[in-house]
């Protein structure tokens, strides 16, 4: 098939142009799979030694990250906030931002309770300018995983960072002060639809010692960076799928205990005291024991 495009009768094969365009875009089925072989890079001799050493060094770095002597808490209360806006449908992370986030979230929950067995975790999602609590604070990891699997996870509109933070804050302010209060946000959108001034929410989080950490999937957002800095959390933007998992799993070890909470506090406990009374009295155990014996005798006489 040909077409004349100018007066000089220059001929262009449109079929060749369409074929070249398809080669540049790629096949549709390729978008469903992760090209893991693209990560491998051969050295000058045609070997993969450099790539293997790089992968091993990343694993060693992750294992040796928490070898320093730091006082950490063992009781943690955390809410995991997941962005369900339309931005999560982007496929710059394979197979998509949403699918990869849900997969890593399940792994994160299992590993979190493995390293923090007496902690609690809840799940909140945000889309269309509102926030929804899928699961409150619980110590059972399967409760959170099942709600992510069974719940109809769909995307819509923009997230509301302020509404999600306020919902998590309203639950965290009631937990005991001896445990940490944390919020982890996985955010793929660059915008947020908030009903009020989010700076007031940040100030409330700081005053209530709630640590906020954010993993961004798109680009760095100034308000997110400021929030993490004020609340003494961490903020990172993913580069690829492996970096996404590294940033997420960095939050699993307990955070260092602040100076204010590092002081040892005594817990008030009660013990029975021996009291000498001038008049004889019956204890509650004796009364119940007599009632039980009399009931048994009555039944046996029937």
Backbone as numpy.savetxt, mean C-alpha at the origin, in Angstrom:
# Nx Ny Nz CAx CAy CAz Cx Cy Cz
-1.67 -0.91 -54.85 -2.53 0.29 -54.85 -1.65 1.52 -54.85
-1.86 2.41 -55.76 -1.03 3.61 -55.89 -1.92 4.83 -55.97
-1.28 6.01 -55.75 -2.02 7.27 -55.79 -1.08 8.37 -56.26
-1.57 9.25 -57.15 -0.79 10.38 -57.64 -0.96 11.52 -56.67
0.15 12.08 -56.14 0.04 13.12 -55.12 0.52 14.47 -55.61
1.15 14.58 -56.80 1.54 15.89 -57.30 1.54 15.86 -58.82
1.85 17.00 -59.42 1.80 17.14 -60.88 2.88 16.36 -61.57
3.95 16.03 -60.91 5.04 15.27 -61.52 4.75 13.78 -61.56
3.51 13.40 -61.14 3.08 12.01 -61.16 4.02 11.11 -60.35
4.38 11.61 -59.19 5.20 10.79 -58.28 4.30 9.74 -57.65
4.68 8.50 -57.71 3.85 7.40 -57.25 4.34 6.92 -55.88
3.39 6.67 -54.99 3.69 6.16 -53.65 2.83 4.94 -53.41
3.44 3.90 -52.94 2.72 2.66 -52.63 2.12 2.78 -51.24
0.80 2.94 -51.19 0.13 3.12 -49.90 0.19 1.85 -49.06
0.17 0.69 -49.73 0.26 -0.57 -48.98 1.57 -0.67 -48.23
2.67 -0.21 -48.85 3.96 -0.23 -48.16 3.95 0.70 -46.96
3.31 1.88 -47.11 3.24 2.81 -45.98 2.45 2.20 -44.81
1.34 1.56 -45.12 0.54 0.94 -44.04 1.32 -0.17 -43.35
2.08 -0.95 -44.14 2.87 -2.02 -43.57 3.96 -1.48 -42.66
4.63 -0.41 -43.08 5.67 0.19 -42.24 5.08 0.77 -40.95
3.87 1.35 -41.08 3.24 1.90 -39.87 2.90 0.81 -38.88
2.42 -0.33 -39.38 2.09 -1.44 -38.48 3.33 -2.00 -37.80
4.45 -2.00 -38.52 5.68 -2.50 -37.91 6.16 -1.58 -36.80
5.93 -0.26 -36.94 6.36 0.67 -35.91 5.45 0.59 -34.68
4.14 0.44 -34.93 3.21 0.39 -33.80 3.30 -0.95 -33.07
3.45 -2.04 -33.80 3.49 -3.37 -33.20 2.12 -4.02 -33.24
2.09 -5.31 -32.99 0.84 -6.05 -33.01 0.05 -5.81 -31.73
-1.28 -5.96 -31.85 -2.15 -5.70 -30.70 -1.90 -6.70 -29.58
-1.62 -7.97 -29.94 -1.43 -8.98 -28.90 -0.16 -8.76 -28.09
0.78 -7.97 -28.63 2.02 -7.73 -27.90 1.78 -6.86 -26.67
0.70 -6.06 -26.67 0.45 -5.19 -25.52 0.03 -5.98 -24.29
-0.45 -7.22 -24.48 -0.90 -8.01 -23.34 0.23 -8.73 -22.63
1.43 -8.72 -23.20 2.54 -9.46 -22.63 3.69 -8.53 -22.32
4.43 -8.90 -21.33 5.61 -8.14 -20.93 6.83 -8.70 -21.63
7.53 -7.84 -22.34 8.72 -8.27 -23.08 9.90 -8.32 -22.11
9.94 -9.41 -21.33 10.99 -9.53 -20.31 12.38 -9.67 -20.91
12.46 -10.12 -22.15 13.77 -10.29 -22.77 14.43 -8.96 -23.13
13.63 -7.87 -23.13 14.22 -6.57 -23.42 15.14 -6.11 -22.30
14.95 -6.67 -21.08 15.79 -6.28 -19.96 17.21 -6.81 -20.12
17.37 -7.94 -20.82 18.67 -8.56 -20.98 19.50 -7.79 -22.00
20.70 -7.48 -21.62 21.64 -6.77 -22.49 22.97 -7.52 -22.51
23.39 -7.84 -23.70 24.65 -8.56 -23.85 25.84 -7.60 -23.73
26.95 -8.15 -23.21 28.17 -7.34 -23.14 28.94 -7.48 -24.45
30.18 -6.98 -24.45 30.98 -6.99 -25.68 31.29 -8.41 -26.15
31.40 -9.35 -25.22 31.70 -10.73 -25.58 30.45 -11.55 -25.88
29.28 -10.92 -25.83 28.04 -11.64 -26.10 27.48 -12.39 -24.92
27.97 -12.10 -23.72 27.48 -12.79 -22.53 26.47 -11.94 -21.77
25.90 -12.55 -20.72 24.90 -11.87 -19.88 25.40 -11.68 -18.45
26.71 -11.72 -18.27 27.27 -11.62 -16.93 26.94 -10.29 -16.28
27.01 -9.21 -17.05 26.75 -7.88 -16.49 25.30 -7.77 -16.02
24.36 -8.30 -16.79 22.95 -8.23 -16.42 22.67 -9.05 -15.16
23.25 -10.24 -15.07 23.04 -11.09 -13.89 23.62 -10.42 -12.64
24.80 -9.84 -12.75 25.40 -9.15 -11.61 24.55 -7.96 -11.16
23.94 -7.27 -12.14 23.09 -6.13 -11.79 21.86 -6.60 -11.01
21.24 -7.68 -11.44 20.07 -8.20 -10.73 20.43 -8.69 -9.34
21.59 -9.33 -9.19 22.00 -9.81 -7.89 22.35 -8.66 -6.95
22.95 -7.60 -7.49 23.30 -6.45 -6.65 22.05 -5.76 -6.13
20.99 -5.70 -6.96 19.74 -5.11 -6.50 19.14 -5.92 -5.37
19.23 -7.25 -5.45 18.70 -8.11 -4.40 19.50 -7.95 -3.12
20.84 -7.88 -3.24 21.67 -7.69 -2.05 21.40 -6.34 -1.40
21.21 -5.33 -2.22 20.94 -3.99 -1.68 19.63 -3.99 -0.90
18.63 -4.73 -1.40 17.35 -4.78 -0.72 17.46 -5.53 0.60
18.29 -6.56 0.66 18.45 -7.32 1.90 19.29 -6.60 2.93
20.25 -5.80 2.47 21.16 -5.12 3.38 20.69 -3.72 3.75
19.49 -3.35 3.32 19.03 -1.98 3.54 18.81 -1.70 5.01
18.35 -2.70 5.79 17.94 -2.47 7.17 18.88 -3.14 8.16
20.17 -3.14 7.87 21.13 -3.74 8.79 21.59 -2.77 9.87
21.32 -1.48 9.74 21.74 -0.51 10.74 20.90 -0.67 12.01
21.49 -0.28 13.14 20.82 -0.40 14.43 19.93 0.82 14.63
18.62 0.63 14.48 17.65 1.70 14.64 16.50 1.15 15.45
16.00 1.95 16.39 14.86 1.56 17.19 13.60 1.68 16.35
12.89 0.58 16.20 11.69 0.54 15.38 10.52 0.01 16.19
9.33 0.42 15.79 8.12 -0.07 16.43 7.69 -1.40 15.84
6.93 -2.16 16.61 6.48 -3.48 16.14 4.98 -3.50 15.89
4.26 -2.50 16.35 2.82 -2.43 16.15 2.53 -1.28 15.19
2.00 -1.60 14.04 1.76 -0.59 13.01 0.29 -0.62 12.59
-0.23 0.55 12.28 -1.58 0.69 11.76 -1.47 1.47 10.45
-1.81 0.82 9.35 -1.58 1.41 8.03 -2.82 1.27 7.16
-3.06 2.32 6.36 -4.08 2.27 5.33 -3.39 2.35 3.97
-3.76 1.43 3.08 -3.26 1.41 1.71 -4.30 2.07 0.82
-3.96 3.22 0.22 -4.86 3.96 -0.65 -4.44 3.73 -2.10
-5.37 3.24 -2.91 -5.10 2.92 -4.31 -5.88 3.86 -5.21
-5.20 4.48 -6.14 -5.82 5.37 -7.11 -6.55 4.53 -8.17
-7.83 4.80 -8.37 -8.63 4.11 -9.39 -9.15 5.09 -10.43
-8.36 6.10 -10.74 -8.76 7.06 -11.76 -8.50 6.48 -13.14
-8.92 7.22 -14.16 -8.72 6.78 -15.54 -7.24 6.71 -15.91
-6.40 7.44 -15.17 -4.96 7.41 -15.45 -4.36 6.04 -15.19
-5.04 5.21 -14.40 -4.52 3.88 -14.09 -4.67 2.91 -15.26
-5.35 3.32 -16.30 -5.51 2.48 -17.49 -4.33 2.59 -18.45
-3.43 3.51 -18.19 -2.26 3.66 -19.05 -1.42 2.38 -19.03
-0.77 2.10 -20.17 -0.01 0.86 -20.31 1.49 1.09 -20.40
1.96 2.18 -19.77 3.40 2.37 -19.71 4.05 1.37 -18.76
3.25 0.77 -17.85 3.66 -0.36 -17.02 2.84 -1.56 -17.46
3.51 -2.66 -17.80 2.82 -3.82 -18.35 2.26 -4.71 -17.24
1.06 -5.29 -17.43 0.19 -5.10 -18.59 -0.53 -3.77 -18.58
-0.77 -3.19 -17.40 -1.29 -1.84 -17.26 -0.99 -1.38 -15.84
-1.13 -0.09 -15.60 -0.87 0.42 -14.25 -1.78 -0.24 -13.22
-3.05 -0.40 -13.56 -4.01 -0.97 -12.60 -3.71 -2.43 -12.32
-3.51 -3.22 -13.36 -3.26 -4.65 -13.17 -1.97 -4.89 -12.39
-0.94 -4.14 -12.70 0.32 -4.31 -11.98 0.19 -3.85 -10.54
-0.57 -2.78 -10.31 -0.76 -2.29 -8.95 -1.50 -3.30 -8.09
-2.56 -3.89 -8.62 -3.31 -4.89 -7.85 -2.46 -6.13 -7.57
-1.63 -6.52 -8.54 -0.75 -7.67 -8.34 0.28 -7.39 -7.26
0.93 -6.23 -7.34 1.92 -5.87 -6.33 1.28 -5.60 -4.97
0.03 -5.11 -4.97 -0.64 -4.85 -3.69 -0.85 -6.15 -2.92
-1.22 -7.22 -3.61 -1.39 -8.51 -2.94 -0.07 -9.01 -2.37
1.01 -8.89 -3.14 2.31 -9.30 -2.64 2.74 -8.43 -1.46
2.44 -7.14 -1.54 2.80 -6.23 -0.46 2.07 -6.60 0.83
0.79 -6.93 0.73 0.00 -7.26 1.92 0.55 -8.51 2.60
0.86 -9.54 1.82 1.39 -10.77 2.39 2.75 -10.52 3.05
3.62 -9.79 2.39 4.94 -9.52 2.95 4.85 -8.59 4.16
3.90 -7.66 4.13 3.73 -6.73 5.25 3.39 -7.48 6.53
2.43 -8.42 6.46 2.05 -9.16 7.65 3.09 -10.21 8.02
3.92 -10.62 7.06 4.98 -11.56 7.38 6.04 -10.89 8.24
6.35 -9.63 7.96 7.35 -8.91 8.75 6.74 -8.12 9.90
5.43 -7.89 9.87 4.75 -7.15 10.93 3.52 -7.96 11.38
3.74 -9.06 12.07 2.63 -10.00 12.34 1.56 -9.47 13.27
1.87 -8.49 14.12 0.85 -7.98 15.06 0.38 -6.60 14.65
0.52 -6.26 13.40 0.07 -4.97 12.89 -1.29 -5.12 12.22
-1.85 -3.99 11.80 -3.15 -3.97 11.14 -3.06 -3.12 9.88
-3.86 -3.51 8.88 -3.83 -2.82 7.58 -5.23 -2.76 7.00
-5.55 -1.64 6.36 -6.84 -1.46 5.69 -6.63 -0.95 4.28
-7.70 -1.01 3.46 -7.62 -0.63 2.05 -8.68 0.41 1.73
-8.25 1.49 1.06 -9.14 2.56 0.60 -8.85 2.81 -0.87
-9.89 3.04 -1.67 -9.73 3.38 -3.08 -10.37 4.74 -3.33
-9.92 5.41 -4.38 -10.44 6.74 -4.70 -10.62 6.87 -6.20
-11.81 7.34 -6.60 -12.12 7.61 -8.00 -13.33 8.54 -8.06
-13.47 9.21 -9.18 -14.61 10.13 -9.40 -14.74 11.16 -8.29
-13.62 11.58 -7.70 -13.65 12.61 -6.68 -14.10 12.16 -5.31
-14.30 10.85 -5.10 -14.73 10.35 -3.80 -13.79 9.23 -3.37
-13.89 8.88 -2.09 -13.08 7.80 -1.53 -14.01 6.74 -0.95
-13.58 5.49 -1.03 -14.37 4.37 -0.53 -13.46 3.44 0.26
-13.91 3.08 1.44 -13.16 2.16 2.29 -13.58 0.73 1.96
-12.70 -0.03 1.34 -12.99 -1.41 1.01 -12.85 -2.32 2.21
-11.89 -2.03 3.09 -11.63 -2.86 4.27 -11.04 -1.99 5.36
-11.62 -2.08 6.54 -11.07 -1.36 7.67 -9.80 -2.02 8.20
-9.27 -1.48 9.26 -8.05 -2.03 9.84 -8.30 -3.45 10.34
-7.49 -4.38 9.86 -7.63 -5.78 10.24 -6.26 -6.43 10.30
-6.16 -7.46 11.11 -4.90 -8.19 11.24 -4.84 -9.43 10.39
-5.85 -9.65 9.55 -5.89 -10.83 8.68 -5.55 -10.40 7.26
-4.43 -10.84 6.70 -4.07 -10.40 5.34 -5.05 -10.89 4.28
-5.67 -12.04 4.48 -6.59 -12.57 3.47 -7.85 -11.73 3.35
-8.23 -11.01 4.40 -9.39 -10.13 4.29 -9.13 -9.03 3.26
-7.93 -8.46 3.30 -7.59 -7.40 2.34 -7.41 -7.96 0.93
-6.80 -9.13 0.82 -6.57 -9.71 -0.51 -7.90 -10.12 -1.15
-8.78 -10.71 -0.37 -10.07 -11.14 -0.92 -10.91 -9.96 -1.37
-10.85 -8.85 -0.65 -11.66 -7.71 -1.05 -11.13 -7.09 -2.34
-9.82 -7.20 -2.58 -9.27 -6.70 -3.85 -9.63 -7.62 -5.01
-9.81 -8.91 -4.72 -10.15 -9.85 -5.78 -11.65 -9.88 -6.07
-12.45 -9.84 -5.01 -13.89 -9.98 -5.19 -14.57 -8.66 -5.55
-14.02 -7.56 -5.10 -14.63 -6.27 -5.39 -14.50 -5.95 -6.87
-15.53 -5.33 -7.43 -15.51 -4.93 -8.83 -14.63 -3.70 -8.97
-13.38 -3.92 -9.34 -12.42 -2.83 -9.44 -12.51 -2.22 -10.83
-13.09 -1.03 -10.92 -13.16 -0.31 -12.18 -12.67 1.11 -11.96
-12.28 1.76 -13.02 -11.71 3.10 -12.95 -12.70 4.13 -13.48
-12.59 5.34 -12.96 -13.48 6.40 -13.43 -12.99 7.74 -12.90
-13.00 8.76 -13.76 -12.74 10.14 -13.34 -11.37 10.36 -12.74
-11.33 11.27 -11.77 -10.10 11.64 -11.08 -10.17 11.23 -9.62
-9.03 11.00 -9.00 -9.05 10.65 -7.57 -9.21 11.90 -6.71
-9.53 11.68 -5.47 -9.58 12.78 -4.49 -8.60 12.45 -3.38
-7.47 13.08 -3.43 -6.43 12.82 -2.44 -6.86 13.25 -1.05
-7.53 14.38 -0.97 -7.95 14.89 0.33 -9.02 14.01 0.97
-10.01 13.59 0.19 -11.06 12.72 0.75 -10.50 11.40 1.24
-9.55 10.82 0.48 -8.95 9.56 0.90 -8.13 9.73 2.17
-7.40 10.83 2.27 -6.60 11.08 3.46 -7.48 11.32 4.68
-8.56 12.06 4.50 -9.46 12.32 5.62 -10.15 11.04 6.09
-10.49 10.17 5.16 -11.11 8.90 5.55 -10.14 8.03 6.34
-8.89 7.98 5.90 -7.89 7.21 6.63 -7.58 7.86 7.98
-7.52 9.17 8.01 -7.20 9.89 9.27 -8.29 9.68 10.30
-9.56 9.67 9.87 -10.66 9.50 10.82 -10.61 8.14 11.51
-10.01 7.15 10.87 -9.88 5.83 11.49 -8.59 5.70 12.30
-7.53 6.37 11.86 -6.24 6.23 12.55 -6.17 7.01 13.84
-6.97 8.07 13.98 -6.87 8.87 15.21 -7.41 8.12 16.42
-8.14 7.03 16.20 -8.71 6.27 17.31 -7.84 5.09 17.72
-6.76 4.81 17.01 -5.92 3.68 17.38 -5.03 4.08 18.54
-4.53 3.12 19.33 -3.67 3.45 20.48 -2.41 4.19 20.05
-1.92 5.02 20.96 -0.75 5.84 20.64 0.55 5.05 20.64
0.56 3.84 21.21 1.81 3.07 21.25 2.16 2.46 19.90
1.25 2.48 18.95 1.54 1.97 17.60 1.68 3.11 16.61
2.33 2.83 15.49 2.53 3.85 14.48 1.26 4.02 13.65
1.09 5.21 13.09 -0.04 5.53 12.22 0.53 5.90 10.86
0.17 5.13 9.84 0.78 5.30 8.53 -0.26 5.22 7.43
0.06 5.91 6.33 -0.77 5.87 5.12 0.17 5.67 3.94
-0.14 4.70 3.10 0.62 4.44 1.87 -0.30 4.66 0.68
0.11 5.51 -0.25 -0.71 5.86 -1.41 -0.01 5.41 -2.68
-0.73 4.71 -3.54 -0.25 4.38 -4.89 -1.06 5.24 -5.84
-0.42 6.23 -6.44 -1.13 7.25 -7.21 -0.60 7.31 -8.63
-1.50 7.15 -9.61 -1.12 7.22 -11.01 -1.54 8.51 -11.68
-2.41 9.27 -11.05 -2.90 10.51 -11.63 -2.02 11.68 -11.23
-1.99 12.69 -12.10 -1.25 13.91 -11.80 -2.14 15.00 -11.24
-3.44 14.73 -11.13 -4.40 15.70 -10.62 -5.22 15.07 -9.51
-5.88 15.94 -8.73 -6.72 15.48 -7.64 -7.92 16.42 -7.52
-9.10 15.85 -7.36 -10.33 16.62 -7.23 -10.70 16.68 -5.75
-10.33 17.78 -5.09 -10.49 17.90 -3.64 -11.57 18.94 -3.31
-12.32 18.71 -2.24 -13.39 19.65 -1.87 -12.91 20.88 -1.11
-11.70 20.83 -0.56 -11.22 21.95 0.24 -9.73 22.12 0.11
-9.13 22.77 1.11 -7.70 23.05 1.11 -6.96 21.84 1.66
-6.16 21.21 0.82 -5.46 20.01 1.25 -4.33 20.34 2.23
-3.89 21.59 2.25 -2.85 21.97 3.21 -3.35 21.86 4.65
-4.62 22.10 4.87 -5.18 21.92 6.21 -5.16 20.44 6.61
-5.44 19.58 5.64 -5.38 18.14 5.92 -3.95 17.71 6.25
-2.99 18.27 5.54 -1.58 17.93 5.81 -1.19 18.37 7.22
-1.63 19.56 7.62 -1.32 20.03 8.98 -1.95 19.12 10.03
-3.15 18.63 9.78 -3.80 17.71 10.73 -3.04 16.39 10.81
-2.54 15.92 9.68 -1.76 14.68 9.68 -0.48 14.84 10.49
0.16 16.00 10.36 1.40 16.26 11.10 1.12 16.32 12.60
0.06 17.01 12.98 -0.26 17.16 14.41 -0.65 15.83 15.05
-1.18 14.91 14.26 -1.61 13.62 14.79 -0.60 12.50 14.55
0.61 12.87 14.13 1.72 11.92 13.95 1.36 10.79 12.99
0.77 11.13 11.86 0.43 10.17 10.82 1.42 10.32 9.68
2.15 9.26 9.41 3.18 9.28 8.38 2.55 8.89 7.03
2.82 9.71 6.00 2.27 9.47 4.66 3.42 9.19 3.70
3.33 8.06 3.00 4.29 7.69 1.96 3.54 7.49 0.65
4.14 7.94 -0.45 3.47 7.91 -1.75 4.39 7.27 -2.78
3.83 6.41 -3.60 4.52 5.83 -4.76 3.80 6.36 -6.00
4.46 7.23 -6.75 3.87 7.82 -7.94 4.18 7.00 -9.18
3.18 6.85 -10.04 3.35 6.05 -11.25 3.54 6.90 -12.50
3.40 8.21 -12.40 3.48 9.07 -13.59 4.69 10.00 -13.52
4.58 11.03 -12.70 5.65 12.02 -12.57 5.59 12.61 -11.16
6.59 13.38 -10.81 6.64 13.97 -9.48 5.63 15.09 -9.36
4.86 15.07 -8.27 3.86 16.09 -7.98 4.30 16.84 -6.74
4.30 18.16 -6.80 4.86 18.98 -5.74 4.12 18.80 -4.42
2.79 18.77 -4.46 2.03 18.65 -3.21 2.28 17.30 -2.55
2.48 16.26 -3.35 2.79 14.94 -2.78 4.17 14.94 -2.13
5.12 15.56 -2.77 6.46 15.65 -2.21 6.46 16.44 -0.91
5.69 17.53 -0.89 5.61 18.35 0.32 4.94 17.59 1.45
3.89 16.84 1.14 3.17 16.08 2.16 4.07 15.03 2.80
4.80 14.30 1.98 5.69 13.25 2.52 6.81 13.86 3.35
7.29 15.01 2.94 8.37 15.67 3.69 7.89 16.13 5.06
6.69 16.71 5.11 6.17 17.21 6.39 5.80 16.08 7.33
5.27 15.00 6.80 4.85 13.89 7.65 5.96 12.86 7.88
7.16 13.14 7.35 8.34 12.27 7.52 8.15 10.91 6.85
7.45 10.93 5.72 7.29 9.71 4.93 8.27 9.68 3.77
8.04 8.79 2.83 8.90 8.66 1.66 8.07 8.90 0.40
8.74 9.41 -0.63 8.07 9.69 -1.90 9.00 9.28 -3.03
8.47 8.49 -3.95 9.27 8.06 -5.09 8.39 7.88 -6.31
9.00 8.08 -7.48 8.31 7.91 -8.76 8.95 6.73 -9.47
8.13 5.81 -9.94 8.63 4.57 -10.51 9.26 4.83 -11.88
10.28 4.05 -12.20 10.94 4.09 -13.51 10.49 2.94 -14.39
10.28 1.78 -13.78 9.84 0.60 -14.51 9.16 -0.34 -13.52
8.79 -1.53 -13.99 8.07 -2.46 -13.14 8.89 -2.90 -11.93
10.18 -3.18 -12.14 11.03 -3.63 -11.03 11.22 -2.52 -10.00
11.37 -1.29 -10.48 11.54 -0.15 -9.56 10.26 0.09 -8.76
9.12 -0.15 -9.38 7.83 -0.03 -8.69 7.79 -0.96 -7.48
8.19 -2.19 -7.68 8.18 -3.16 -6.57 9.19 -2.79 -5.50
10.34 -2.28 -5.90 11.35 -1.88 -4.92 10.83 -0.75 -4.03
10.21 0.27 -4.65 9.69 1.40 -3.87 8.58 0.94 -2.93
7.77 0.01 -3.38 6.65 -0.46 -2.56 7.14 -1.28 -1.38
8.12 -2.15 -1.62 8.59 -3.04 -0.57 9.55 -2.33 0.40
10.01 -1.13 0.06 10.83 -0.37 1.00 10.04 0.07 2.23
8.71 0.10 2.11 7.87 0.57 3.20 7.49 -0.57 4.14
7.81 -1.80 3.78 7.42 -2.94 4.62 8.14 -2.96 5.96
9.46 -2.72 6.03 10.11 -2.68 7.36 9.54 -1.56 8.21
9.41 -1.77 9.51 8.86 -0.72 10.38 9.69 0.54 10.34
9.06 1.70 10.37 9.82 2.96 10.35 10.49 3.21 11.69
11.52 4.04 11.71 12.18 4.37 12.99 11.22 5.08 13.93
11.37 4.81 15.22 10.53 5.44 16.23 11.02 6.86 16.44
10.08 7.81 16.49 10.44 9.21 16.69 10.97 9.43 18.09
11.65 10.56 18.29 12.24 10.87 19.59 11.17 11.03 20.66
10.01 11.56 20.24 8.94 11.78 21.22 8.43 10.47 21.77
8.35 9.44 20.92 7.81 8.16 21.34 8.87 7.18 21.82
10.15 7.59 21.76 11.21 6.66 22.12 11.36 6.47 23.63
10.72 7.34 24.43 10.80 7.20 25.87 9.99 6.00 26.33
10.54 5.26 27.28 9.85 4.10 27.80 8.69 4.54 28.68
7.55 3.94 28.50 6.37 4.27 29.28 5.89 3.02 30.01
5.47 3.22 31.26 4.97 2.12 32.06 3.48 1.93 31.79
3.07 0.69 31.75 1.66 0.35 31.52 1.03 0.03 32.86
-0.08 0.70 33.17 -0.78 0.49 34.44 -1.44 -0.87 34.42
-1.16 -1.69 35.42 -1.73 -3.03 35.52 -2.28 -3.22 36.94
-3.28 -4.08 37.08 -3.90 -4.32 38.38 -3.65 -5.73 38.87
-3.37 -5.87 40.17 -3.15 -7.17 40.78 -4.01 -7.26 42.05
-4.48 -8.46 42.38 -5.31 -8.61 43.61 -4.47 -8.37 44.86
-5.12 -7.78 45.83 -4.45 -7.48 47.09 -5.05 -8.32 48.22
-4.20 -8.70 49.17 -4.67 -9.44 50.34 -5.17 -8.49 51.41
-6.45 -8.56 51.75 -7.05 -7.65 52.73 -7.62 -8.47 53.89
-7.26 -8.10 55.11 -7.80 -8.75 56.31 -9.04 -7.99 56.79
-10.18 -8.66 56.72 -11.44 -8.04 57.14 -11.84 -8.56 58.52
-12.48 -7.70 59.29 -12.91 -8.07 60.64 -14.15 -8.96 60.62
-14.98 -8.80 59.59 -16.20 -9.59 59.48 -16.03 -10.64 58.39
-16.54 -11.85 58.58 -16.43 -12.88 57.53 -17.30 -12.52 56.32
-16.83 -12.87 55.17 -17.55 -12.57 53.92 -17.34 -13.72 52.95
-18.22 -13.81 51.98 -18.15 -14.86 50.97 -17.63 -14.27 49.67
-16.77 -14.98 49.01 -16.27 -14.52 47.72 -17.24 -14.93 46.62
-17.09 -14.32 45.46 -17.99 -14.61 44.34 -17.82 -16.04 43.86
-16.59 -16.54 43.90 -16.35 -17.91 43.45 -17.08 -18.91 44.33
-17.10 -18.64 45.67 -17.76 -19.54 46.61 -19.25 -19.57 46.35
-19.85 -18.40 46.08 -21.28 -18.34 45.82 -21.65 -19.14 44.59
-20.91 -18.96 43.50 -21.21 -19.69 42.27 -20.98 -21.19 42.46
-19.94 -21.54 43.22 -19.69 -22.97 43.44 -20.83 -23.62 44.23
-21.36 -22.91 45.22 -22.48 -23.45 45.99 -23.72 -23.60 45.12
-23.98 -22.61 44.27 -25.15 -22.69 43.39 -25.02 -23.87 42.45
-23.81 -24.10 41.94 -23.60 -25.20 41.01 -23.81 -26.55 41.70
-23.28 -26.70 42.93 -23.43 -27.97 43.65 -24.89 -28.23 43.99
-25.61 -27.19 44.41 -27.02 -27.36 44.75 -27.85 -27.73 43.52
-27.48 -27.13 42.36 -28.20 -27.48 41.12 -27.97 -28.93 40.74
-26.73 -29.40 40.92 -26.44 -30.78 40.59 -27.17 -31.74 41.52
-27.22 -31.39 42.79 -27.93 -32.26 43.75 -29.43 -32.31 43.42
-29.98 -31.16 43.03 -31.41 -31.12 42.70 -31.74 -31.98 41.50
-30.88 -31.96 40.49 -31.11 -32.77 39.30 -30.99 -34.25 39.64
-30.03 -34.61 40.48 -29.84 -36.03 40.81 -30.98 -36.59 41.63
-31.69 -35.73 42.39 -32.81 -36.21 43.22 -34.06 -36.39 42.43
-34.12 -35.91 41.17 -35.33 -36.03 40.36 -35.53 -37.48 39.91
